[in-house]
Amino acid sequence: MLVSKSLDTDLARSEKQTLYRIATLYLLLSIIIIFGFSFMYYTAQKELMLQEKKAELQQDSKDFLLKLKQLHINFDKTQVYPRSKAYESAIFDSDKKLIFATIPTQLSLHKILYLQDAMIHLVSIPESYYLGAKYVIIQVKDNALWYERTKKELLLFNLLAFSVMFVIGYVLLRLFLKPMRDAIHLLDRFIKDTTHELNTPVSTIVNNIEMIDKTKLDAKTLKKINRIDIGAKTISNIYQDLTYLTLGNKIVVNDEKIDLGELLQERVDYFKSLANAKKVFMEVKIVTNTSLFIDRAKLSKLVDNLISNAIKYNKINGYIHIILNKNEIIFEDSGIGIAQENIVKMQERYTRFNNVSGGFGLGLSIVSSIAQEYKLKIKIESEEFAWTKVSLQW
């Protein structure tokens, strides 16, 4: 059984979209927070490692300064720069120019203790400038044990933190969305109940008006009856739209071979009173009569919405031409038209570009839903303030 897209489905989709958007924002904020804590923890562990190495480097620095002092005193006897297997070194003058170094990379004198290129550096200033050296740098290799330990700890922390924040976020999202979900369900229930209650009075009004012999009425009474007829059919059309939206997935579908020429004329006759009230001329032109295998109620709903829109957005003394070809129905009117940039949005639910004529923006959404169900193509052409042409093709 073919079914229509219901209001419940759209509400569920809207709720999921809201949930996904909030969840994405929450996830990004969580990642930023976790990354921030991870960075601070990494920095703290690095500083802790450097402080633990500081005493060892200071001892190496004292050892180097003794050797440098000996070289300074005995420079005329030996000119061999002191070296050690335990560390590398470099000396700079007061202008921070390199005097000599066993370190191949560029060095910085702006920090006292720092890690660079997997090497730990200690910058010290000796009391005496041996060989003109004001700055002495001692370098040792970082064994990276602290880094591996920190990496494992951060991995475990990140997994745990992300899991906890995910659970908390999910619970909070469900709690925050509960009022909105309850309000949507309450509104949905209200619409369904209201739609159900409208059925009997609307049907009664429309049926009784159709049974009145208008030829026996005087002009004044006929005018009043026509106004009631127009109002009743307008309410009836809105009622049918709401019924389709709220009960679409529960409506039994009965596909059958439909004579399109006969159905179009029937729907035009139904809307004749609404068209006459606006002095809009309607005609059905059958170039080639054909039939379509489709549910009669849904096809009538589709045609009704296109005719209703054509009347609603038409001008006084305008026209509506409905043309039936072999594989196409064309609805052409002399209405207010649609701006080109808005045509692509016309089939979205609740989309309206004119507030003068009222409505809920449901018509073309329902038309699109039925067309998709039966694989019909909708083509909309329009010139603003001039005309609109809607083609239904199969």
Contacts in CASP RR format, 6 or more apart in sequence:
PFRMAT RR
TARGET T0000
AUTHOR 0000-0000-0000
METHOD contacts of the structure
MODEL  1
MLVSKSLDTDLARSEKQTLYRIATLYLLLSIIIIFGFSFMYYTAQKELML
QEKKAELQQDSKDFLLKLKQLHINFDKTQVYPRSKAYESAIFDSDKKLIF
ATIPTQLSLHKILYLQDAMIHLVSIPESYYLGAKYVIIQVKDNALWYERT
KKELLLFNLLAFSVMFVIGYVLLRLFLKPMRDAIHLLDRFIKDTTHELNT
PVSTIVNNIEMIDKTKLDAKTLKKINRIDIGAKTISNIYQDLTYLTLGNK
IVVNDEKIDLGELLQERVDYFKSLANAKKVFMEVKIVTNTSLFIDRAKLS
KLVDNLISNAIKYNKINGYIHIILNKNEIIFEDSGIGIAQENIVKMQERY
TRFNNVSGGFGLGLSIVSSIAQEYKLKIKIESEEFAWTKVSLQW
1 252 0 8 1.000
1 253 0 8 1.000
2 253 0 8 1.000
2 255 0 8 1.000
2 295 0 8 1.000
2 373 0 8 1.000
3 248 0 8 1.000
3 249 0 8 1.000
3 251 0 8 1.000
3 253 0 8 1.000
4 244 0 8 1.000
4 248 0 8 1.000
4 249 0 8 1.000
4 251 0 8 1.000
4 298 0 8 1.000
4 369 0 8 1.000
4 370 0 8 1.000
4 373 0 8 1.000
5 248 0 8 1.000
5 249 0 8 1.000
5 369 0 8 1.000
6 245 0 8 1.000
6 246 0 8 1.000
6 247 0 8 1.000
6 248 0 8 1.000
6 249 0 8 1.000
6 250 0 8 1.000
7 188 0 8 1.000
7 191 0 8 1.000
7 245 0 8 1.000
7 246 0 8 1.000
8 188 0 8 1.000
8 246 0 8 1.000
8 249 0 8 1.000
9 249 0 8 1.000
10 349 0 8 1.000
11 184 0 8 1.000
11 185 0 8 1.000
11 188 0 8 1.000
14 184 0 8 1.000
15 177 0 8 1.000
15 180 0 8 1.000
15 181 0 8 1.000
15 184 0 8 1.000
18 177 0 8 1.000
18 180 0 8 1.000
19 173 0 8 1.000
19 177 0 8 1.000
22 173 0 8 1.000
22 176 0 8 1.000
22 177 0 8 1.000
23 169 0 8 1.000
23 170 0 8 1.000
23 173 0 8 1.000
26 169 0 8 1.000
26 172 0 8 1.000
26 173 0 8 1.000
30 162 0 8 1.000
30 165 0 8 1.000
30 166 0 8 1.000
33 165 0 8 1.000
34 158 0 8 1.000
34 161 0 8 1.000
34 162 0 8 1.000
34 165 0 8 1.000
37 157 0 8 1.000
37 161 0 8 1.000
38 154 0 8 1.000
38 157 0 8 1.000
38 158 0 8 1.000
41 150 0 8 1.000
41 153 0 8 1.000
41 154 0 8 1.000
41 157 0 8 1.000
42 150 0 8 1.000
42 154 0 8 1.000
45 146 0 8 1.000
45 149 0 8 1.000
45 150 0 8 1.000
46 115 0 8 1.000
46 146 0 8 1.000
46 150 0 8 1.000
48 146 0 8 1.000
49 115 0 8 1.000
49 142 0 8 1.000
49 146 0 8 1.000
50 113 0 8 1.000
50 114 0 8 1.000
50 115 0 8 1.000
50 120 0 8 1.000
51 113 0 8 1.000
53 113 0 8 1.000
53 120 0 8 1.000
53 140 0 8 1.000
54 113 0 8 1.000
54 122 0 8 1.000
56 140 0 8 1.000
57 87 0 8 1.000
57 113 0 8 1.000
57 120 0 8 1.000
57 122 0 8 1.000
57 138 0 8 1.000
57 140 0 8 1.000
58 122 0 8 1.000
58 124 0 8 1.000
60 84 0 8 1.000
60 86 0 8 1.000
60 87 0 8 1.000
60 122 0 8 1.000
60 138 0 8 1.000
60 140 0 8 1.000
61 122 0 8 1.000
61 124 0 8 1.000
61 136 0 8 1.000
61 138 0 8 1.000
63 84 0 8 1.000
64 82 0 8 1.000
64 84 0 8 1.000
64 87 0 8 1.000
64 89 0 8 1.000
64 136 0 8 1.000
64 138 0 8 1.000
65 126 0 8 1.000
65 130 0 8 1.000
65 136 0 8 1.000
67 82 0 8 1.000
67 84 0 8 1.000
68 82 0 8 1.000
68 91 0 8 1.000
68 126 0 8 1.000
68 130 0 8 1.000
68 131 0 8 1.000
68 133 0 8 1.000
68 136 0 8 1.000
69 128 0 8 1.000
69 130 0 8 1.000
70 82 0 8 1.000
71 78 0 8 1.000
71 79 0 8 1.000
71 80 0 8 1.000
71 81 0 8 1.000
71 82 0 8 1.000
71 130 0 8 1.000
71 131 0 8 1.000
72 130 0 8 1.000
72 131 0 8 1.000
75 131 0 8 1.000
81 100 0 8 1.000
81 102 0 8 1.000
82 89 0 8 1.000
83 89 0 8 1.000
83 102 0 8 1.000
86 140 0 8 1.000
87 138 0 8 1.000
87 139 0 8 1.000
87 140 0 8 1.000
88 101 0 8 1.000
88 102 0 8 1.000
88 103 0 8 1.000
88 138 0 8 1.000
88 139 0 8 1.000
88 140 0 8 1.000
89 101 0 8 1.000
89 102 0 8 1.000
89 103 0 8 1.000
89 136 0 8 1.000
89 137 0 8 1.000
89 138 0 8 1.000
89 139 0 8 1.000
90 98 0 8 1.000
90 100 0 8 1.000
90 101 0 8 1.000
90 102 0 8 1.000
90 103 0 8 1.000
90 107 0 8 1.000
90 136 0 8 1.000
90 137 0 8 1.000
90 139 0 8 1.000
91 98 0 8 1.000
91 99 0 8 1.000
91 100 0 8 1.000
91 101 0 8 1.000
91 131 0 8 1.000
91 132 0 8 1.000
91 133 0 8 1.000
91 135 0 8 1.000
91 136 0 8 1.000
91 137 0 8 1.000
92 98 0 8 1.000
92 99 0 8 1.000
92 109 0 8 1.000
92 133 0 8 1.000
92 134 0 8 1.000
92 135 0 8 1.000
92 136 0 8 1.000
92 137 0 8 1.000
93 99 0 8 1.000
93 132 0 8 1.000
93 133 0 8 1.000
93 134 0 8 1.000
93 135 0 8 1.000
94 129 0 8 1.000
94 132 0 8 1.000
94 134 0 8 1.000
96 109 0 8 1.000
96 135 0 8 1.000
99 131 0 8 1.000
99 132 0 8 1.000
99 133 0 8 1.000
101 107 0 8 1.000
101 137 0 8 1.000
103 137 0 8 1.000
103 139 0 8 1.000
105 116 0 8 1.000
105 117 0 8 1.000
105 119 0 8 1.000
107 121 0 8 1.000
107 137 0 8 1.000
108 114 0 8 1.000
108 116 0 8 1.000
108 121 0 8 1.000
109 123 0 8 1.000
109 135 0 8 1.000
109 137 0 8 1.000
111 121 0 8 1.000
111 123 0 8 1.000
112 122 0 8 1.000
112 123 0 8 1.000
112 124 0 8 1.000
113 120 0 8 1.000
113 121 0 8 1.000
113 122 0 8 1.000
113 123 0 8 1.000
114 120 0 8 1.000
114 121 0 8 1.000
115 121 0 8 1.000
115 142 0 8 1.000
118 141 0 8 1.000
118 142 0 8 1.000
118 144 0 8 1.000
119 139 0 8 1.000
119 140 0 8 1.000
119 141 0 8 1.000
119 142 0 8 1.000
120 139 0 8 1.000
120 140 0 8 1.000
120 141 0 8 1.000
120 142 0 8 1.000
121 137 0 8 1.000
121 138 0 8 1.000
121 139 0 8 1.000
122 137 0 8 1.000
122 138 0 8 1.000
122 139 0 8 1.000
123 135 0 8 1.000
123 136 0 8 1.000
123 137 0 8 1.000
124 135 0 8 1.000
124 136 0 8 1.000
124 137 0 8 1.000
124 138 0 8 1.000
125 134 0 8 1.000
125 135 0 8 1.000
125 136 0 8 1.000
126 133 0 8 1.000
126 134 0 8 1.000
126 136 0 8 1.000
188 246 0 8 1.000
191 242 0 8 1.000
191 246 0 8 1.000
192 246 0 8 1.000
192 247 0 8 1.000
194 242 0 8 1.000
195 239 0 8 1.000
195 242 0 8 1.000
195 243 0 8 1.000
195 246 0 8 1.000
195 247 0 8 1.000
198 235 0 8 1.000
198 239 0 8 1.000
198 242 0 8 1.000
199 239 0 8 1.000
199 243 0 8 1.000
202 232 0 8 1.000
202 235 0 8 1.000
202 236 0 8 1.000
202 239 0 8 1.000
203 236 0 8 1.000
205 228 0 8 1.000
205 232 0 8 1.000
205 235 0 8 1.000
206 229 0 8 1.000
206 232 0 8 1.000
206 233 0 8 1.000
206 236 0 8 1.000
209 225 0 8 1.000
209 228 0 8 1.000
209 229 0 8 1.000
209 232 0 8 1.000
212 225 0 8 1.000
214 222 0 8 1.000
214 225 0 8 1.000
217 225 0 8 1.000
226 273 0 8 1.000
226 276 0 8 1.000
226 277 0 8 1.000
227 277 0 8 1.000
229 273 0 8 1.000
230 273 0 8 1.000
230 274 0 8 1.000
230 277 0 8 1.000
233 270 0 8 1.000
233 271 0 8 1.000
233 273 0 8 1.000
233 274 0 8 1.000
234 274 0 8 1.000
237 304 0 8 1.000
237 305 0 8 1.000
237 308 0 8 1.000
238 359 0 8 1.000
238 360 0 8 1.000
240 301 0 8 1.000
240 304 0 8 1.000
241 301 0 8 1.000
241 305 0 8 1.000
241 360 0 8 1.000
241 362 0 8 1.000
241 363 0 8 1.000
241 366 0 8 1.000
244 251 0 8 1.000
244 301 0 8 1.000
244 366 0 8 1.000
245 362 0 8 1.000
245 366 0 8 1.000
251 297 0 8 1.000
253 295 0 8 1.000
253 298 0 8 1.000
254 295 0 8 1.000
254 296 0 8 1.000
254 297 0 8 1.000
255 293 0 8 1.000
255 294 0 8 1.000
255 295 0 8 1.000
256 293 0 8 1.000
256 294 0 8 1.000
256 295 0 8 1.000
256 296 0 8 1.000
257 291 0 8 1.000
257 292 0 8 1.000
257 293 0 8 1.000
258 291 0 8 1.000
258 292 0 8 1.000
258 293 0 8 1.000
258 294 0 8 1.000
258 296 0 8 1.000
258 299 0 8 1.000
259 289 0 8 1.000
259 291 0 8 1.000
260 289 0 8 1.000
260 290 0 8 1.000
260 291 0 8 1.000
260 292 0 8 1.000
260 324 0 8 1.000
260 329 0 8 1.000
261 284 0 8 1.000
261 286 0 8 1.000
261 289 0 8 1.000
261 324 0 8 1.000
263 296 0 8 1.000
263 299 0 8 1.000
263 300 0 8 1.000
263 303 0 8 1.000
264 284 0 8 1.000
264 286 0 8 1.000
264 303 0 8 1.000
264 322 0 8 1.000
264 324 0 8 1.000
264 329 0 8 1.000
265 284 0 8 1.000
267 300 0 8 1.000
267 303 0 8 1.000
267 304 0 8 1.000
267 307 0 8 1.000
268 282 0 8 1.000
268 283 0 8 1.000
268 284 0 8 1.000
268 307 0 8 1.000
268 322 0 8 1.000
270 304 0 8 1.000
271 282 0 8 1.000
271 304 0 8 1.000
271 307 0 8 1.000
271 308 0 8 1.000
271 311 0 8 1.000
272 282 0 8 1.000
274 308 0 8 1.000
274 311 0 8 1.000
275 281 0 8 1.000
275 282 0 8 1.000
275 311 0 8 1.000
275 320 0 8 1.000
278 311 0 8 1.000
278 314 0 8 1.000
278 316 0 8 1.000
278 318 0 8 1.000
279 316 0 8 1.000
279 317 0 8 1.000
279 318 0 8 1.000
280 310 0 8 1.000
280 311 0 8 1.000
280 314 0 8 1.000
280 316 0 8 1.000
280 317 0 8 1.000
280 318 0 8 1.000
280 319 0 8 1.000
280 320 0 8 1.000
281 317 0 8 1.000
281 318 0 8 1.000
281 319 0 8 1.000
281 320 0 8 1.000
282 307 0 8 1.000
282 319 0 8 1.000
282 320 0 8 1.000
282 322 0 8 1.000
283 319 0 8 1.000
283 320 0 8 1.000
283 321 0 8 1.000
283 322 0 8 1.000
284 322 0 8 1.000
284 324 0 8 1.000
285 321 0 8 1.000
285 322 0 8 1.000
285 323 0 8 1.000
285 324 0 8 1.000
286 324 0 8 1.000
287 323 0 8 1.000
287 324 0 8 1.000
287 325 0 8 1.000
287 326 0 8 1.000
288 324 0 8 1.000
288 325 0 8 1.000
288 326 0 8 1.000
289 324 0 8 1.000
290 324 0 8 1.000
290 325 0 8 1.000
290 326 0 8 1.000
290 327 0 8 1.000
292 299 0 8 1.000
292 394 0 8 1.000
294 374 0 8 1.000
298 370 0 8 1.000
298 373 0 8 1.000
298 374 0 8 1.000
299 370 0 8 1.000
301 366 0 8 1.000
301 370 0 8 1.000
302 366 0 8 1.000
302 367 0 8 1.000
302 370 0 8 1.000
302 371 0 8 1.000
302 392 0 8 1.000
303 329 0 8 1.000
305 363 0 8 1.000
305 364 0 8 1.000
305 366 0 8 1.000
305 367 0 8 1.000
306 331 0 8 1.000
306 367 0 8 1.000
306 390 0 8 1.000
306 392 0 8 1.000
307 320 0 8 1.000
307 322 0 8 1.000
307 331 0 8 1.000
308 363 0 8 1.000
309 363 0 8 1.000
309 364 0 8 1.000
310 320 0 8 1.000
310 331 0 8 1.000
310 333 0 8 1.000
310 335 0 8 1.000
310 388 0 8 1.000
311 320 0 8 1.000
312 357 0 8 1.000
312 358 0 8 1.000
312 359 0 8 1.000
313 333 0 8 1.000
313 335 0 8 1.000
313 336 0 8 1.000
313 337 0 8 1.000
313 354 0 8 1.000
313 357 0 8 1.000
313 388 0 8 1.000
314 320 0 8 1.000
314 333 0 8 1.000
314 334 0 8 1.000
314 335 0 8 1.000
314 336 0 8 1.000
315 334 0 8 1.000
315 335 0 8 1.000
315 336 0 8 1.000
318 333 0 8 1.000
318 334 0 8 1.000
318 335 0 8 1.000
319 333 0 8 1.000
319 334 0 8 1.000
320 331 0 8 1.000
320 332 0 8 1.000
320 333 0 8 1.000
320 334 0 8 1.000
321 330 0 8 1.000
321 331 0 8 1.000
321 332 0 8 1.000
321 333 0 8 1.000
322 329 0 8 1.000
322 330 0 8 1.000
322 331 0 8 1.000
322 332 0 8 1.000
323 329 0 8 1.000
323 330 0 8 1.000
323 332 0 8 1.000
327 393 0 8 1.000
327 394 0 8 1.000
328 391 0 8 1.000
328 392 0 8 1.000
328 393 0 8 1.000
328 394 0 8 1.000
329 391 0 8 1.000
329 392 0 8 1.000
330 389 0 8 1.000
330 390 0 8 1.000
330 391 0 8 1.000
330 392 0 8 1.000
331 389 0 8 1.000
331 390 0 8 1.000
331 391 0 8 1.000
331 392 0 8 1.000
332 387 0 8 1.000
332 388 0 8 1.000
332 389 0 8 1.000
332 390 0 8 1.000
333 387 0 8 1.000
333 388 0 8 1.000
334 386 0 8 1.000
334 387 0 8 1.000
335 386 0 8 1.000
335 387 0 8 1.000
335 388 0 8 1.000
336 354 0 8 1.000
336 384 0 8 1.000
336 385 0 8 1.000
337 382 0 8 1.000
337 383 0 8 1.000
337 384 0 8 1.000
337 385 0 8 1.000
337 386 0 8 1.000
337 387 0 8 1.000
337 388 0 8 1.000
338 346 0 8 1.000
338 353 0 8 1.000
338 380 0 8 1.000
338 382 0 8 1.000
338 384 0 8 1.000
338 388 0 8 1.000
339 353 0 8 1.000
339 384 0 8 1.000
340 382 0 8 1.000
340 384 0 8 1.000
342 353 0 8 1.000
343 380 0 8 1.000
343 382 0 8 1.000
345 351 0 8 1.000
346 364 0 8 1.000
346 380 0 8 1.000
347 364 0 8 1.000
347 365 0 8 1.000
347 367 0 8 1.000
347 368 0 8 1.000
347 378 0 8 1.000
348 365 0 8 1.000
349 361 0 8 1.000
349 362 0 8 1.000
349 365 0 8 1.000
350 360 0 8 1.000
350 361 0 8 1.000
350 362 0 8 1.000
350 365 0 8 1.000
351 361 0 8 1.000
351 364 0 8 1.000
351 365 0 8 1.000
352 358 0 8 1.000
352 359 0 8 1.000
352 360 0 8 1.000
352 361 0 8 1.000
367 378 0 8 1.000
368 378 0 8 1.000
370 376 0 8 1.000
371 377 0 8 1.000
371 378 0 8 1.000
371 392 0 8 1.000
374 394 0 8 1.000
375 394 0 8 1.000
376 392 0 8 1.000
376 393 0 8 1.000
376 394 0 8 1.000
377 391 0 8 1.000
377 392 0 8 1.000
377 393 0 8 1.000
377 394 0 8 1.000
378 390 0 8 1.000
378 391 0 8 1.000
378 392 0 8 1.000
378 393 0 8 1.000
379 390 0 8 1.000
379 391 0 8 1.000
379 393 0 8 1.000
380 388 0 8 1.000
380 389 0 8 1.000
380 390 0 8 1.000
380 391 0 8 1.000
381 388 0 8 1.000
381 389 0 8 1.000
381 390 0 8 1.000
381 391 0 8 1.000
382 388 0 8 1.000
382 389 0 8 1.000
END
